[in-house]
Amino acid sequence: MSEQIGVTGLATMGASLARNFARHGHQVVAHNRTTARTDALLAAHGGEGDFVRAETMEEFVAALQRPRRVMIMVQAGPATDAVIDELVPLLDEGDVVIDGGNARYDDTIRRAAALSTTGLHFVGCGVSGGEEGALLGPSIMPGCSAEAYALVGPMLESIAAVVDGTPCCTHVGSDGAGHFVKMVHNGIEYADMQLIAEAYDLLRLRLGMTPAEIGEVFAGWNAGDLESYLVEITAEVLGHVDAGTGRPFVDVVMDAAEQKGTGRWTVQSALDLGVPVSGIAEAVFARALSGHAEQRAAAQKVLAAPAGGGADIEDRDGFVEAVRQALYASKVVAYAQGFDQIAAGAVAHGWSIDLGALATIWRGGCIIRARFLDRIRQAFADEPDLTTLLTHSYFRDAVADGQEGWRRVVVEAARSGIPAPGFASALAYYDGLRAERSSAALIQGLRDFFGSHTYHRVDRAGSFHTLWSEEGRREITAR
Ligand code: NDP
């Protein structure tokens, strides 16, 4: 299949995607606001396929056959709106505009609605995999109408990563669905990296292992259930030595994690949806804490460490294995929470999202690609109505098998004063989920006491209120 596509925005991602399309035999009409970027791409890689150079937006549109397919790869936010505003008057009914940037899903819903009044199709397309993925095969999450997917889906599938013969691209749902799942994908990525960082910190601080030694441990873990891109590159980063100083690379990097916003958006959305994505939230907050340099500097001088913490750990291998178990179990929780958020988002926005298909397209190309995602795909295939991944037999047993190690690690972290918010909150979520009675009954009582908010009883239907200030505290039926 050889088709034609226009790509506007030829920075890191746009240039790589354009090359990927060209390498797959598609004709690529290439455009960038600053023409020098277009020329640089064509000079360096023009020989890789059939490129057409467009200097102006008018030239760009004129070079495309109808129905035109235009992929926008510019900065998310106002820049994307500016490009859409410039493009729309030049396009014709039936043409397709694909936004492959990291747009907020609510912006995508707004843009799709606006474009539908002009007869144009709009595809909000999540793309994951960074520069390398974009070039060699990303995971692609398009949100659009079925009609639009018929026009662009095959092309997108042709450049996506492939796992077990299946392309890592699927029609996720309508309008903002693709960018919504890309957002949650990034949120899960935050949680995954936080858990990896906690595992590293514990091995380093509790066992005194060097970064290179810990890198070896991660390389070993990558041969088992934890096999994933992030664990693989953790081994690489930990093994890297700074050429200038000869010190481990991680020791010369400032310990303040930055963020571009998708983790924060995920948590904001989860708060609105009422879905407890504690793993992602802890990861976003941990990054924020790492950046509070002044508070950290002040606190380091005066806040007490635990007395008597940090005695030598005798069974070092046992502790390493416990950390592996904590990492795996916490990861299961983080993914379960992320999939819960997608399910809730789908209900709230009327999207029909196939969670198993999503796990399938995240097996390759994207940053969270992992062996683990095949297990998730299988879990949804086994039980399409699964209420939480944690109750599927595979994950239930995997977490049960590792829970002693997980608990040991959380206790050890608390006792020795090493922050492990990801491990600890994942465990609290797990215990909260399986508790027969939650402490929320007391919260309902307190709410009724101070705010007459009413409560339900375990033994009778209806809403009730206790007249707390009355003698005898009579209970009445509330409306
Ligand atoms: P950047 O986000 O750095 O954006 C630079 C591009 O945007 C340039 O082509 C620039 O044109 C163009 N641009 C900026 N403002 C305007 C404007 N007002 N009008 C026209 N063009 C404009 O590029 P990336 O390649 O890193 O990312 C592209 C998109 O892909 C972004 O939305 C990003 O969030 C998303 N993304 C990025 C990933 C990554 O790993 N980097 C991964 C997945 C998605 P000019 O050259 O003229 O300045």
Residues whose N, C-alpha, C, O or C-beta is under 5 A from the ligand:
A	BS01	NDP	G9 L10 A11 T12 M13 G14 R33 T34 R37 M73 V74 Q75 A76 A79 A82 V83 G100 G101 N102 V127 G130 E131
